[in-house]
Amino acid sequence: MSNTVSTEEFAQMVKHGKLNLRDNTTALPERWPAGIETLILCGNTAPLPTQWPAGIVTLALRGNTAPLPDQWPAGIQTLTLDENAASLPSQWPAELQYLNLSGNMAPLPNQWPAGIKTLEITGNRVPLPNQWSVGIVYLDLSGNTAPLPNQWPSEVWYLDLRGNKSPLPEHWPAQLQYLYLDGNTAEVPSQWPPELQYLSLSGNKAQLPEHFPTHARVYGI
């Protein structure tokens, strides 16, 4: 996009509630057309707006390099910030349920969105926090190279540690049901989550334990 686009021209670009402004380089509008539920700004290099489309629920900012706002769209539920290079905000959308920070290069926050359910931080290389949002149930840390935390989200039941190289914990989230350790190179623990139902060890390079979880289906051995 090389020319300034009017609100009316943006309105013609909205298809089925989605406005795709991928790789945008021009100033974003302060007045948005109605009917936008999904706004795609992946690869955007222009400053982010102070006003957002009313009714937006999904915002894609993959590869963003612009400073992130502290004021977000009120109803946003899905936010993708994978490969983000900007500092992460101290304030998050109040209704956020899904956050993707895969490949993020900025320090991770200690304050997370209160209502978040799914958090993806694949390929993480920065220190992981010991403070998590209580409501996280799905946590994807595949490809992580940072030390694993001592504290986990208390309600998490899905944990993906594929490609893990850090020492595994002896104490797991109590509610954990699905655990992926494919390609793990760290010593496999002798203690397992008590509620575990599914354990994947495909491509595991560490010595296998003598005892596996009692009630879990174990794959990849």
C-alpha positions, 0 to 999 in steps of 0.5 A, spaced: 500 500 500 503 506 497 497 511 497 493 514 503 486 510 503 480 513 505 475 510 510 470 509 504 476 505 500 477 501 506 470 499 507 470 496 500 476 492 502 472 489 508 470 482 506 465 477 511 467 482 517 475 481 515 479 487 513 486 485 510 492 490 511 497 485 511 504 489 510 501 495 510 506 501 510 501 507 510 498 511 516 492 507 518 485 511 519 482 514 525 476 513 522 474 505 520 468 503 516 463 499 520 463 491 520 470 489 521 470 483 526 477 481 524 483 486 522 489 483 519 496 488 520 501 482 519 508 486 517 505 493 518 510 498 519 506 504 520 504 507 527 498 503 530 492 507 531 489 510 537 482 509 535 480 501 533 474 499 529 468 498 533 466 491 534 473 488 533 474 481 536 480 478 532 487 483 531 493 480 528 499 483 528 504 478 526 511 481 525 509 488 528 515 493 529 511 499 531 510 501 539 504 497 542 498 501 545 496 501 552 489 502 550 486 496 546 479 495 542 474 493 548 471 487 545 478 483 542 478 476 544 484 474 539 490 477 539 496 474 535 503 478 536 508 472 534 515 475 532 513 481 535 519 486 536 516 491 540 516 492 548 509 488 550 504 492 554 502 493 561 495 493 559 491 488 555 484 487 552 480 486 558 476 480 554 482 477 551 482 469 551 487 467 546 494 470 545 500 468 541 507 471 542 510 465 538 517 468 536 517 474 541 523 478 542 521 482 548 521 481 555 515 477 557 510 480 562 509 478 569 502 481 568 497 477 564 490 478 561 486 476 567 481 472 562 486 469 558 485 461 556 490 460 551 497 462 551 502 460 545 509 462 546 513 457 541 520 458 540 521 462 546 528 465 548 527 470 553 526 468 561 519 465 562 515 468 568 513 465 574 507 469 575 501 466 570 494 468 569 490 463 573 485 461 568 490 459 562 488 452 560 492 451 554 500 453 554 504 452 548 512 452 549 514 448 544 521 450 542 522 453 548 530 454 550 529 458 556 529 455 563 522 452 565 518 456 570 517 453 578 510 456 578 505 454 572 498 456 571 494 452 576 488 450 571 492 448 565 490 442 562 494 442 556 502 443 556 506 443 549 514 442 551 516 439 544 523 440 543 524 442 550 532 442 552 531 445 559 531 441 565 523 438 566 520 440 573 519 435 578 512 438 580 507 439 575 500 443 574 496 439 578 490 439 573 495 437 567 492 432 562 495 432 556 503 433 556 507 433 549 515 432 550 516 430 543 524 431 541 525 432 549 533 432 550 532 433 558 532 427 563 525 425 564 522 426 571 520 420 575 514 424 578 508 425 573 502 429 574 496 425 577 491 427 572 495 426 566 491 422 561 496 423 554 503 423 554 507 423 548 515 422 547 516 421 540 523 422 538 525 423 546 532 423 546 533 422 554 533 415 558 526 413 559 523 412 566 522 406 569 515 408 571 510 411 567 503 415 569 498 410 571 492 412 567 495 415 561 496 413 554 503 414 552 505 414 545 512 414 542 516 409 546 
